[in-house]
């Protein structure tokens, strides 16, 4: 129920996908489902449980325990892409209509760019097998 004086707007719910991941002693892809590689994932959380005996390292397919980004036991960093702020989509159409009435030639791109993670290029490695959890967040506006 909207607050008095506030417009009744549709609710948008954030979708996410959580998956367990066992990181091994060789580079392990952080995504198990290849369909996620093109699913407009703009943020993810990588959790190494506090009970883990060693840290996990993130990087490209050639990541090593000395070259990757260290994620220590008990931490869950968030990796997010800033899309450049909120686009006021509800104002875009009225602004274009006003510009057309005023006789302005306004050129708008047919599509707006969206930056997402290439999950097929992110790998993890550890000194010993380590159980982790990765949560992927799909952008609801694309």
N, C-alpha and C positions, 0 to 999 in steps of 0.2 A: 504494500500500500504506500503510495507516494506521500510525501509530506505536503501539507496545505501550501498551495502556491507553487509547487514544483511540478514540472510536466511529468506525465506518466510515460516513462521510457521503458523499452524492453530491457530485460535483464540479460547480461552476457556472462556466461560462466566460463571460468578458466578450465581448460582441459589439461590433463597431465597423464603421463605414462610412467609407472615405476617398474623397475626391473632389478632383480638381483644379478650380481656380476661377480664371478670369481676371477680375480686378477692373478695371472701366473707370472712365471719367471721369464717369459718371453712377451713381447708386446701383444696385448690383448685389445681388440676393438671394444670401445665402451658401449656400442650399440649392437644389440643382438638381432634386431629386426631390420633388414635392409630397407624396408619401406619408410622407416623413420629418417633415413638420410635425406629425404626430400619432403618432409612433413611440416615445414615451416616452424621448426623448433628454434625459438629465439632465446631460450634460457634453459639451463639445466643445473641440477644440484648433484654433486658427487660426494657421497658419504662414505668415510672410512670409519667403521665402528670403533668405539673406545676400547673394545676388547681385542682389537687387532694387535699383533705383536710387532708390526713394522709399518712404515709409511708406504704410500702408493705414489707413483710418479706418473704424471700425464704429459703427453707430447704427441709428436707425429709418429708414423709407422716405425721410425728408427729410434724411438725413445729408449733410454737406458736409465738405470737407477742413479746415474751421475749427471744426466743431462735433462731430465724432465722437471716439471713443476711439482714440487713435493706437496702432497696432501697427507698431513699427519693423522695418526690415530685419534679418534674423537672429534674430528672436524668434518664440516659439511659445507665447503665453499659453494657459492652461487656464481655461475658463469652466465652473464646476461649481456645481450646486445642492446644498446640504447638506439632506438629507432629515430632519434632526433626530436623527441617531444611529441605532444599530442597534436594530431592533425584535426582541425575542427571541421570534420566532414559535413556536419549539419549546416555549416555556413558556406560551404563551397558552392553549392547550386545557387543560392540567392545572390552571391557575389557575381557569379558568371551571368546570371539573368540581368543584374544591374548593369554590368559592363556591356552586354548586348544591347540593351535599351539606349545606353549612352553612346552607342556606335563605336565602342572600342573594339579593336581586334585583339582578342585574348587567345593566346595559344597555350593549351594545356596538354600535357602528355597523355597518351591513351591509358597508360598504366603508371602507378606509383611504384618505385622500387621498394623491395622488402629484403632486408638483410637477415639471413638465417645461418645457423651453424652447419658446416659440412661435417656431420657426425662420422662419416666414413673415414675421415682423416685424423680422428682423435683416438689415441691408444693409451693404455695404462700398463704399467709394469711394477712388480714388487720383488723384494728379495726372496720371498716365499709366498706360496698361494695364500691369497687374502680375500675373504668374502666382503664385498662392498654392495652398496645400493646406489643406483643412478635414477634420478627423477627428471624426466623431460617435460617441458612445458611448451605446448603448441600455441602459437599466437591465435587468439579467437577472431581477429579482424581480417584474416586473409582467406 
